[in-house]
Amino acid sequence: MAAEETHHVAKTFMDHLPVLQVVIPLFAAPIIIFIGKRSLAWPIAFAASAAAFVISCLLLMQVLDGGFISYHVGGWAPPLGIEYRIDAASALVLALISGIGTIVLPFAYESVKAEIPKKNHTLFYACFMLCFTGLLGMVATGDAFNVFVFLEISSLSTYVLVAQGAEHNKRALTAAYDYLIMGTIGATFFIIGLAMLYMATGTLNMADLADRIAEEGTNRTIRAAFAFIVVGMGLKVAIYPLHHWLPNAYTFAPSAVSVFLAATATKAAIYVLLRFMFSVFNPGFVFEEWTLYIVFIPFSLLAMFAASFVAVFQTNIKRMLAYSSIAQIGYMLLGIAMLNATGLSATLVHLVNHGITKAALFMGVGAMLLYSGGAFYNNLNGLGRKMPLTGAAMIASGLSLIGVPGTAGFISKWVLVQAAFENGWWIIAIAIMLSSLLAVIYVWRIFEVLYLTEPNPDSTAKEAPITMLIPMWILAGACIWFGFDTELTLGSAQVAAEGLLAGSAGMAH
Amino acid sequence: MEQLIDWAFIVGHINYWLFIVLMMTGLYVVVARGNLVKKIVGLNIFQVSVFMLYISIGKITGGTAPIYPVDLTGHIEPDPSIVYSNPLPHVLILTAIVVGIATTSLGLALIVRIREAYDTIEEEEILKIERQMTAEDNKEYGAAMGGRA
């Protein structure tokens, strides 16, 4: 620790932003339940998430120069007290999560009305706020055990949210049950890893952990801790062979939940994985390098091809999008495995871009579900012509999913290919392009179903309500905007990647 | 020659051995049992094993409760010869116990709903019902798509 470290005393309102980020939605949940009025649940949830979004933007602006904010909860200084630590990487992910949360809620208003029985609405929004809190907390905190607590807050509420789809299809219940079993195994692996880290170092503060591991070097306990943490978080991230829970959860969850989960849940887990791999463990350690090369590269390539291939043959559009998510997670892991600044910024930029893209696509499906009665392709026949604005938003974000130039998806794939060339891995660069071709096929099927087939004769579909169209077009517009203006996304991703790659040193200062 | 089997090491780490046995038992039950309630029980054993690991970490040989001896005037007299157990892992595990209870109750609640919807809590029968549902979906929607599905 350098000498110029100032003792943190929060004096002004601005100093409390890191904790307000998490506390505001956390308190919104019980307030919603205590007030208990259905008409007030949505406004409170929306106000809390909008406040969280404003805070995350303020935080992002403060740390874009490469610095970090350290907040001491309750005034107890780390390493003994719990620390909230915001740097460029966490601020970027916080902005993504709170931004998506704020945009999803207006969409959810109509969608929840249509898909969830009235008596559950109040509890649904409370649960949504808890999930939101958990995801923000996982990213904001600088304390390893705190990560586990927030991880469980978000996971437990996610299981409930997924099970709400049971009104429509009873398989949502088994999907939620499967997710519960696997999510709990993952989280428990994660705390076993933390126990081993604590045994080896005697601390739980991430910066302190990084310092001590760097000082002492590796031993078997630390290596075992690394394995447990990577596998545990891998389950949450849905790294290819550990992805079994994801397709069912995304398919049978209510639309608003699918949108939110697809855009944020796996992304927060990837952030935690990055934080541990690069900031806590020193990326210079050989065991980590080998893990990346031997485990991450083959599995991410497998995800890119196998999951995309499976996506091509789906008959249900939500399930197709879920498999495509698994494939896109492959790209993000590939970026990590490159182990250079370009690859890491590709991961972070793709994390944001894919979050926006998938949210827009799931919103389109959610809007169509209002009239179609099912998410199977032939429920959606010709709906693009009946719902022109929804259809156009889906095609725009579909193009971003493929990575067509001029969309956000192109930027992240372009940076990823650049990173591959930087390492001289031209085979991997070709693989990235080939798997994008598979994306062309499944996005083409969306186009075909929406525009080239005759609408069902008894279909009553009309354009989606305005509360759905606006969020959808904000996201679809963002897909295109971030394809041209990369300063915000790529710029902050690069700052974040440099901070991460500096490893333990970057964590200390 | 060094002793082939280090008994002191094995017996001294009995907690850790038990942790591993419990953990593997729990995981095995989760994977091998078809009954949904039994799976939750397995998950519970798995989580409890981790509690045991944490509690073992905090124990220090000869350690006593981590309370400073205070004399009547309230003055703290630190005695360097007293060894204290580490309370932090114990506190951490209180949190994990709460999480474990929440997980178990949520899992059981889901099982109740599953029982209502499927009329069974045996995994095999549920899978059979679900396979049937998928097959019907595929028949209905696959044919409509001209066999392209």
Interface residues (C-beta under 8 A of the other chain):
Chain A: F145 F148 V149 E152 L156 Y159 V160 A163 A166 K170 R171 L173 T174 A176 Y177 L180 I181 T184 I185 A187 T188 I191 I192 A195 Y198 M199 L204 F313 T315 N316 F376 Y377 N378 N379
Chain B: M23 L27 V30 L36 K39 L43 F46 Q47 V50 L53 Y54 I57 L88 P89 L92 T95 A96 V99 A102 T103 L106 G107 L110 I111 R113 I114 A117 Y118 I126 E130 M133 D137 N138 Y141 G142 A144 M145 A149
